[in-house]
Amino acid sequence: MDANTALSLRMTSLLLGSRSRPGVPEIVEWFGAMQAQDLNSVLWSLGARLPGVTLPEVVAATEERTVVRTWPMRGTVHLVPSADAHWMLDLTGVRALTGVAKRWEYLGLDEKTAHQAMDVLAAAITAGGGRLTRSACLAALTDGGISVEGQRGYHLLWYVSQRGVTAIAPNEGSEQTFVLLDEWVTRRFTPASRDEALTILAGRYFRSHGPTTVKDFAGWTGLPVGDARKGVAAAKLERVDVDGVEMWADPEVLDAGPVTGWWALPGFDEYMLGYKDRSMMATPEQVAKIIPGGNGVFQSTLVRDGRVMATWKRTLGKKAVTVTVLPLADVEVEQATRALEPYAAFVGLPLVVKIG
């Protein structure tokens, strides 16, 4: 198949076509993991796939304990099914711990202090009713005799979650909160083996991102290519040739029809973050403007028929949400407005669109 066909199928996999999921837990399970270091971004990633659902409704769904934010791979926060958090941390999250000794040396930490932090936070969260704000967690560490100066506090919060003790719960107001992972998880799934875990993760990635390559899967998970190939070989996927490049997809996706239309997507959506090679969706010049300076901070995008047309920035006011659109191709204000109307409805504000 050609790249245009593959891109259209990819939009179906990403749940941006006619295929939809009935709710937040189903979408998260479909993807396996959704990039979530920016909370507002992942909330709209969910909203964009649930037409007519509002921000308060999505937030309420994340309180039901079926999903949780943690660091399952690449040392980056993702939203994952709560039932899968433990085995994902064991399979891919643990790779982020390989260089922790060097980080400890830089921060003036050691294994004893890190393990003490695990005990202190577990006790503090339990004493606090099962949930503590980020500032309360840092205060508990300080009270326990552990300095949180500089980057030490963030690192210890990360480390304790990386070890599966804590996880990030929905915000309290504007502040992040932490819970005990074992208490948040109401149903825990454990694969029978590491190979089964690889197979599950490969199946979920390619059904939600395919057609795409083994290299993209390895980049998404942070796994070695050998492990990525092992997962792909065991998953029930179909090999496709896309302009001479070997890609894999869920067989059901291959029967999908063309996907057309406009979407307003957040910067950290799986649409861009889910791939190492983004050439199907944007030119190198466009990618440079989506990720200014290559610093890992992705701009929100307006997408037409699977391809990036513009970036956008929003300002939430009391009376309206004002969106400034920065075109990367030909975009008319009417087109941008139609694309952004679902977002305005999601946040419950009238829309004002400006072309920058």
C-alpha positions as CSV (number, residue, x, y, z in Angstrom):
1,M,0.0,0.0,0.0
2,D,1.0,3.6,-0.4
3,A,1.7,6.1,2.5
4,N,-1.7,7.8,2.0
5,T,-3.6,4.6,2.6
6,A,-1.4,3.7,5.5
7,L,-1.9,7.1,7.1
8,S,-5.7,6.8,6.8
9,L,-5.5,3.3,8.5
10,R,-3.3,4.8,11.2
11,M,-6.0,7.4,12.0
12,T,-8.4,4.6,12.5
13,S,-6.0,2.8,14.8
14,L,-5.5,6.0,16.8
15,L,-9.3,6.2,17.3
16,L,-9.6,9.3,15.2
17,G,-11.7,7.7,12.6
18,S,-15.1,6.1,12.8
19,R,-13.9,3.5,15.4
20,S,-14.6,4.6,18.9
21,R,-14.4,3.4,22.5
22,P,-17.3,3.7,25.0
23,G,-15.3,5.4,27.7
24,V,-12.0,6.5,29.3
25,P,-10.9,3.1,30.6
26,E,-11.6,1.4,27.2
27,I,-9.6,4.1,25.4
28,V,-6.6,3.7,27.7
29,E,-6.7,-0.1,27.5
30,W,-6.9,0.2,23.7
31,F,-3.7,2.2,23.6
32,G,-2.0,0.3,26.4
33,A,-0.4,3.6,27.5
34,M,-1.0,7.3,26.6
35,Q,1.6,10.0,27.0
36,A,0.6,12.0,30.0
37,Q,3.4,14.1,31.4
38,D,1.1,17.1,30.7
39,L,-2.3,16.5,32.5
40,N,-4.3,18.9,30.4
41,S,-3.0,17.4,27.2
42,V,-3.9,13.8,28.1
43,L,-7.4,14.9,29.3
44,W,-8.0,16.4,25.8
45,S,-6.5,13.3,24.2
46,L,-9.3,11.4,25.8
47,G,-11.9,14.0,25.1
48,A,-11.0,14.2,21.4
49,R,-11.9,10.5,21.2
50,L,-15.1,10.8,23.1
51,P,-17.3,13.3,21.1
52,G,-19.7,15.2,23.3
53,V,-17.9,14.3,26.6
54,T,-16.9,17.3,28.7
55,L,-13.7,17.9,30.7
56,P,-15.4,17.4,34.1
57,E,-16.8,14.0,32.9
58,V,-13.3,12.9,31.8
59,V,-11.8,14.0,35.1
60,A,-14.5,12.1,37.0
61,A,-13.7,9.0,35.0
62,T,-10.1,9.1,36.0
63,E,-11.2,9.1,39.7
64,E,-12.8,5.6,39.2
65,R,-9.4,3.9,39.7
66,T,-9.5,2.1,36.4
67,V,-6.6,4.2,35.1
68,V,-3.6,5.7,36.7
69,R,-0.6,7.9,35.8
70,T,2.9,6.5,36.4
71,W,6.3,6.1,34.6
72,P,5.9,2.8,32.7
73,M,8.5,3.5,30.0
74,R,11.1,5.9,28.8
75,G,11.2,7.6,32.2
76,T,8.1,9.5,31.1
77,V,4.6,9.8,32.6
78,H,1.9,7.8,30.9
79,L,-1.8,7.1,31.6
80,V,-2.2,3.3,31.8
81,P,-4.9,0.8,32.8
82,S,-4.5,0.4,36.6
83,A,-4.7,-3.4,36.3
84,D,-1.6,-3.3,34.0
85,A,0.6,-0.8,35.9
86,H,2.6,-3.3,37.9
87,W,3.6,-5.5,35.0
88,M,4.4,-2.6,32.7
89,L,6.7,-1.1,35.4
90,D,8.4,-4.5,35.6
91,L,8.7,-4.9,31.8
92,T,9.6,-1.5,30.5
93,G,9.7,0.9,33.4
94,V,12.6,-0.9,35.1
95,R,14.8,0.1,32.2
96,A,14.8,3.7,33.5
97,L,16.5,2.5,36.7
98,T,19.6,1.2,34.9
99,G,21.4,4.6,35.2
100,V,20.0,5.6,38.6
101,A,23.4,5.2,40.3
102,K,24.9,8.0,38.3
103,R,21.9,10.2,39.0
104,W,22.2,9.5,42.7
105,E,25.9,10.4,42.6
106,Y,25.0,13.7,41.0
107,L,22.2,14.4,43.5
108,G,24.1,13.3,46.5
109,L,21.7,10.3,47.1
110,D,22.4,6.6,47.8
111,E,20.4,3.4,47.9
112,K,19.8,3.6,51.6
113,T,18.2,7.1,51.3
114,A,16.2,6.1,48.2
115,H,14.7,3.1,50.1
116,Q,14.1,5.3,53.1
117,A,12.1,7.6,50.9
118,M,10.0,4.6,49.8
119,D,9.2,3.9,53.5
120,V,8.6,7.5,54.4
121,L,6.2,8.2,51.5
122,A,4.3,4.9,52.0
123,A,3.7,5.7,55.7
124,A,2.8,9.4,55.0
125,I,0.2,8.5,52.3
126,T,-1.3,5.9,54.6
127,A,-1.5,8.3,57.5
128,G,-2.9,11.0,55.2
129,G,-5.9,8.9,54.3
130,G,-4.5,7.2,51.2
131,R,-3.7,10.3,49.1
132,L,-1.3,13.2,49.5
133,T,-0.5,16.3,47.4
134,R,2.9,16.7,45.9
135,S,3.8,19.4,48.4
136,A,2.7,17.2,51.3
137,C,4.8,14.3,49.9
138,L,7.9,16.6,49.8
139,A,7.1,17.9,53.3
140,A,6.9,14.3,54.6
141,L,10.3,13.5,53.1
142,T,11.8,16.6,54.7
143,D,10.2,15.7,58.1
144,G,11.7,12.3,57.6
145,G,15.2,13.8,57.4
146,I,15.6,13.5,53.6
147,S,16.6,16.7,51.8
148,V,14.4,17.6,48.7
149,E,16.6,20.5,47.6
150,G,17.2,21.0,43.9
151,Q,16.1,18.0,41.8
152,R,16.2,15.6,44.7
153,G,12.5,15.9,45.5
154,Y,11.4,15.2,42.0
155,H,13.8,12.4,41.6
156,L,12.6,10.7,44.8
157,L,9.0,11.0,43.8
158,W,9.8,9.5,40.5
159,Y,11.9,6.7,42.0
160,V,9.3,5.6,44.5
161,S,6.7,5.5,41.7
162,Q,9.1,3.7,39.4
163,R,9.5,1.0,42.1
164,G,5.7,0.5,42.1
165,V,5.1,1.9,45.6
166,T,3.2,5.1,44.6
167,A,1.5,6.5,41.5
168,I,0.0,9.8,40.4
169,A,-3.7,10.3,41.1
170,P,-5.9,13.1,39.7
171,N,-5.1,16.6,40.8
172,E,-6.4,18.2,43.9
173,G,-7.2,21.6,42.5
174,S,-4.2,22.5,40.5
175,E,-1.8,20.3,42.5
176,Q,-0.7,16.7,41.6
177,T,-1.5,14.0,44.2
178,F,0.1,10.7,44.9
179,V,-1.5,7.4,46.1
180,L,-0.2,3.9,47.0
181,L,-0.3,1.9,43.7
182,D,-1.4,-1.3,45.5
183,E,-4.4,0.5,47.0
184,W,-5.4,2.3,43.9
185,V,-5.5,-0.8,41.8
186,T,-8.7,-2.7,42.4
187,R,-8.0,-5.4,39.9
188,R,-4.4,-6.5,39.1
189,F,-3.5,-8.5,36.0
190,T,-0.2,-10.4,35.9
191,P,1.0,-11.9,32.6
192,A,2.2,-15.5,32.9
193,S,5.7,-14.7,31.6
194,R,7.8,-11.9,30.2
195,D,7.2,-13.2,26.7
196,E,3.4,-12.9,27.3
197,A,3.9,-9.3,28.5
198,L,5.9,-8.5,25.4
199,T,3.1,-10.0,23.2
200,I,0.4,-8.0,25.0
201,L,2.2,-4.7,24.7
202,A,3.1,-5.3,21.0
203,G,-0.6,-6.2,20.3
204,R,-1.8,-3.0,22.0
205,Y,0.7,-0.8,20.4
206,F,0.1,-1.9,16.8
207,R,-3.7,-2.0,17.1
208,S,-3.6,1.6,18.3
209,H,-0.7,3.0,16.1
210,G,-0.4,0.7,13.1
211,P,0.5,0.4,10.4
212,T,4.0,1.2,11.7
213,T,7.4,-0.3,12.2
214,V,9.2,-2.4,14.8
215,K,11.6,0.5,15.2
216,D,8.6,2.7,16.2
217,F,7.5,0.1,18.7
218,A,11.0,-0.1,20.2
219,G,11.2,3.7,20.4
220,W,7.8,3.9,22.1
221,T,8.6,1.3,24.7
222,G,12.3,1.9,25.2
223,L,12.8,-1.8,24.7
224,P,15.7,-3.3,22.7
225,V,14.8,-4.0,19.1
226,G,15.3,-7.8,19.8
227,D,12.6,-7.7,22.4
228,A,10.4,-5.6,20.2
229,R,10.7,-8.2,17.4
230,K,9.9,-11.0,19.8
231,G,6.7,-9.3,20.8
232,V,5.7,-8.6,17.2
233,A,6.3,-12.2,16.2
234,A,4.0,-13.5,18.9
235,A,1.2,-11.0,18.5
236,K,-1.5,-11.6,15.9
237,L,-0.4,-8.9,13.5
238,E,-0.4,-8.6,9.8
239,R,2.7,-7.5,7.8
240,V,2.1,-4.8,5.3
241,D,4.5,-3.2,2.7
242,V,4.2,0.6,2.8
243,D,6.1,2.1,-0.1
244,G,8.8,-0.5,0.4
245,V,8.9,-0.3,4.2
246,E,7.9,-3.2,6.4
247,M,5.1,-2.3,8.8
248,W,2.7,-4.2,11.0
249,A,-1.0,-3.6,11.8
250,D,-3.9,-5.2,13.5
251,P,-5.7,-7.2,10.8
252,E,-9.1,-5.6,11.7
253,V,-7.7,-2.1,10.9
254,L,-6.9,-3.1,7.4
255,D,-10.6,-3.4,6.5
256,A,-11.2,0.2,7.5
257,G,-12.3,2.7,4.9
258,P,-10.7,6.1,4.3
259,V,-10.6,8.6,7.2
260,T,-11.0,12.3,6.4
261,G,-11.7,15.4,8.4
262,W,-10.1,17.9,10.8
263,W,-8.9,17.3,14.3
264,A,-7.5,19.6,17.0
265,L,-5.1,17.5,19.0
266,P,-3.0,18.3,22.0
267,G,0.8,18.5,21.7
268,F,1.5,15.3,23.6
269,D,-1.0,13.2,21.8
270,E,-0.1,9.7,20.7
271,Y,-0.7,11.0,17.1
272,M,2.8,12.5,17.2
273,L,4.4,11.1,20.4
274,G,3.7,7.5,19.5
275,Y,6.2,7.3,16.6
276,K,9.9,7.8,16.1
277,D,9.3,8.4,12.4
278,R,6.7,11.2,11.9
279,S,7.2,11.7,8.2
280,M,3.8,10.4,7.3
281,M,2.1,13.2,9.4
282,A,4.5,16.1,8.8
283,T,7.4,17.3,6.8
284,P,10.8,17.8,8.5
285,E,10.2,21.6,8.4
286,Q,6.8,21.2,10.0
287,V,8.2,18.9,12.7
288,A,10.8,21.5,13.5
289,K,8.0,23.9,14.3
290,I,5.9,21.4,16.2
291,I,8.9,20.6,18.4
292,P,10.8,24.0,18.5
293,G,14.5,23.5,19.2
294,G,13.9,19.7,19.5
295,N,13.4,20.1,23.2
296,G,10.7,17.5,23.6
297,V,7.9,20.0,24.1
298,F,5.3,19.3,21.4
299,Q,3.0,22.0,20.2
300,S,-0.7,21.2,19.8
301,T,-1.6,20.5,16.2
302,L,-4.5,21.0,13.8
303,V,-4.7,17.9,11.5
304,R,-6.5,17.4,8.2
305,D,-6.9,13.9,6.8
306,G,-4.0,12.8,9.0
307,R,-1.5,15.5,8.1
308,V,-0.5,18.4,10.3
309,M,-1.8,21.8,9.0
310,A,-1.0,24.1,11.9
311,T,-0.1,24.4,15.5
312,W,-2.3,26.1,18.1
313,K,-2.2,27.7,21.5
314,R,-5.1,28.3,23.7
315,T,-5.8,30.9,26.4
316,L,-8.6,30.0,28.8
317,G,-10.5,33.0,30.0
318,K,-13.6,33.5,32.1
319,K,-15.8,34.2,29.1
320,A,-14.1,32.4,26.2
321,V,-11.3,30.2,25.1
322,T,-9.1,32.1,22.7
323,V,-7.0,30.0,20.3
324,T,-4.2,31.3,18.2
325,V,-3.6,29.2,15.1
326,L,-0.1,29.2,13.5
327,P,-0.5,27.7,10.0
328,L,2.1,25.3,8.6
329,A,0.1,24.9,5.4
330,D,-3.0,26.6,3.9
331,V,-5.6,27.0,6.7
332,E,-8.7,29.2,6.6
333,V,-10.2,30.5,9.7
334,E,-13.5,28.7,9.0
335,Q,-11.6,25.4,8.8
336,A,-9.7,26.1,12.0
337,T,-12.9,27.1,13.8
338,R,-14.7,23.8,12.8
339,A,-11.7,21.8,14.0
340,L,-11.5,23.6,17.3
341,E,-15.2,23.7,18.2
342,P,-15.1,20.2,19.8
343,Y,-12.3,21.5,22.1
344,A,-14.3,24.6,23.1
345,A,-17.3,22.4,23.9
346,F,-15.1,20.1,25.9
347,V,-13.9,23.0,28.2
348,G,-17.4,24.5,28.2
349,L,-16.5,28.0,26.7
350,P,-17.3,30.0,23.6
351,L,-14.5,29.8,21.0
352,V,-12.5,32.8,19.6
353,V,-10.0,31.8,16.8
354,K,-7.2,34.0,15.7
355,I,-4.8,33.2,12.8
356,G,-1.3,34.1,13.8
